[in-house]
């Protein structure tokens, strides 16, 4: 082992974390021993952690096999404090992000073919690994995303899932010029800006009567905004569903023209109802997006149209994580919620 690979000695300390003790119950603030990084891991001091709808799916028990106690959170920005053995490419004091994909096996057919997002035995931050609703987090070093040192942790936190998953969804939409976004939350408000910079037209679909969200969408460049139950003013080339509502799939299929594609961007969705085959006919497609890859993160943060994005954030202290989740569930704000330890 080289000298520069030696783990940094950290004295025994404690950390604060919002912990899910039982699925369906509120998180509880706990004081825990500070985690130490293992081989090929780093420990970060958390600066900010976004609150994602996937976190709701986890704490509400809509995703399977949630092993409690668990610290949620996977839009994490922090500063490297300690290196485990074998870590290279990162250094103490460096700002990095910890996204949803926390690790893969590197050996299954998906990993070997560049599709690590479909790994047979993946690790997910805030789901199968402790997440960022805490003052500290340990992450696999090679799955951390290097960030600019002058980046605003609060502003950049939502990009680590809402931004990355939205980016992958946008790629799945192909060359579509008119794109419908169903569910105008954190991901949609980021992707609207990117799509507009790519000279695409964005059509925003919101909850019925949500005038605030529709006004917000137009302020970001959407050419039209209305209720998810309304037809768009003209046929769409593609639609992206961020809202986890299966009933929207048939509606989106009716909104896209021949050869159009409907992209389902969530990790969880209510059941899709039956619908006439004629709504799918004429080579319309329904596809899903699963997780993300490290290449997605590299491409996203390197892309010109993804620089200087405006993320509208609502900051909560770590101790108010339950309130942030409740506000997200109720649709009480536009943009994204972010926790600060």
MOZI-V778230 format. One record per backbone hydrogen bond with DSSP energy under -0.5 kcal/mol. NH is the residue of the N-H (numbers start at 1). CO is the residue of the C=O. If there is no record, write none. Layout:
BEGIN
nh:NH co:CO
nh:NH co:CO
END
This chain:
BEGIN
nh:5 co:2
nh:6 co:3
nh:8 co:83
nh:15 co:32
nh:17 co:30
nh:18 co:133
nh:19 co:17
nh:19 co:28
nh:20 co:70
nh:21 co:19
nh:24 co:59
nh:25 co:22
nh:28 co:19
nh:30 co:17
nh:32 co:15
nh:32 co:30
nh:34 co:13
nh:40 co:85
nh:41 co:38
nh:42 co:139
nh:43 co:82
nh:44 co:137
nh:45 co:79
nh:46 co:44
nh:46 co:135
nh:47 co:77
nh:48 co:77
nh:49 co:339
nh:50 co:75
nh:51 co:337
nh:52 co:50
nh:55 co:52
nh:56 co:52
nh:57 co:53
nh:58 co:54
nh:59 co:55
nh:60 co:56
nh:61 co:58
nh:62 co:57
nh:63 co:57
nh:67 co:65
nh:68 co:66
nh:69 co:20
nh:70 co:20
nh:72 co:18
nh:72 co:70
nh:75 co:50
nh:76 co:98
nh:77 co:48
nh:78 co:96
nh:79 co:45
nh:80 co:94
nh:81 co:43
nh:82 co:43
nh:84 co:41
nh:87 co:84
nh:93 co:80
nh:94 co:91
nh:96 co:78
nh:97 co:145
nh:98 co:76
nh:99 co:97
nh:99 co:143
nh:100 co:160
nh:102 co:100
nh:102 co:123
nh:103 co:123
nh:112 co:108
nh:113 co:109
nh:113 co:110
nh:114 co:111
nh:115 co:110
nh:118 co:115
nh:119 co:116
nh:122 co:119
nh:123 co:103
nh:125 co:100
nh:126 co:129
nh:127 co:124
nh:128 co:124
nh:129 co:124
nh:131 co:71
nh:132 co:73
nh:133 co:72
nh:134 co:132
nh:135 co:16
nh:137 co:44
nh:139 co:42
nh:141 co:40
nh:143 co:140
nh:144 co:141
nh:145 co:97
nh:146 co:144
nh:147 co:95
nh:151 co:148
nh:153 co:151
nh:156 co:152
nh:157 co:153
nh:158 co:154
nh:159 co:156
nh:160 co:156
nh:160 co:157
nh:161 co:158
nh:162 co:158
nh:163 co:158
nh:164 co:159
nh:165 co:161
nh:166 co:161
nh:166 co:162
nh:167 co:163
nh:168 co:164
nh:169 co:165
nh:170 co:166
nh:171 co:167
nh:172 co:168
nh:173 co:169
nh:174 co:171
nh:176 co:173
nh:179 co:177
nh:179 co:201
nh:180 co:238
nh:181 co:203
nh:182 co:180
nh:182 co:240
nh:183 co:181
nh:183 co:205
nh:185 co:183
nh:189 co:185
nh:190 co:186
nh:190 co:187
nh:191 co:187
nh:192 co:188
nh:193 co:189
nh:194 co:190
nh:195 co:191
nh:196 co:192
nh:197 co:193
nh:198 co:194
nh:199 co:196
nh:200 co:195
nh:201 co:177
nh:203 co:179
nh:204 co:202
nh:204 co:224
nh:205 co:181
nh:206 co:226
nh:210 co:207
nh:211 co:209
nh:214 co:210
nh:215 co:211
nh:216 co:212
nh:217 co:213
nh:218 co:214
nh:219 co:215
nh:220 co:216
nh:220 co:217
nh:221 co:218
nh:222 co:217
nh:223 co:202
nh:224 co:202
nh:226 co:204
nh:228 co:206
nh:230 co:227
nh:236 co:255
nh:237 co:178
nh:238 co:178
nh:239 co:261
nh:240 co:180
nh:241 co:263
nh:242 co:182
nh:242 co:240
nh:243 co:182
nh:245 co:243
nh:246 co:244
nh:248 co:245
nh:249 co:246
nh:250 co:246
nh:251 co:247
nh:252 co:248
nh:253 co:249
nh:254 co:250
nh:255 co:251
nh:256 co:252
nh:257 co:236
nh:259 co:282
nh:260 co:257
nh:261 co:237
nh:262 co:285
nh:263 co:239
nh:263 co:261
nh:264 co:262
nh:264 co:287
nh:265 co:241
nh:265 co:263
nh:270 co:244
nh:273 co:271
nh:279 co:276
nh:280 co:277
nh:281 co:277
nh:284 co:280
nh:285 co:260
nh:287 co:262
nh:289 co:264
nh:291 co:289
nh:297 co:293
nh:298 co:294
nh:299 co:295
nh:300 co:296
nh:301 co:297
nh:302 co:298
nh:303 co:299
nh:303 co:300
nh:306 co:303
nh:307 co:304
nh:309 co:306
nh:311 co:309
nh:312 co:310
nh:313 co:311
nh:314 co:336
nh:316 co:338
nh:318 co:340
nh:320 co:317
nh:321 co:318
nh:324 co:320
nh:325 co:321
nh:326 co:322
nh:327 co:323
nh:328 co:324
nh:329 co:325
nh:330 co:326
nh:331 co:327
nh:331 co:328
nh:332 co:327
nh:336 co:312
nh:337 co:51
nh:338 co:314
nh:339 co:49
nh:340 co:316
END
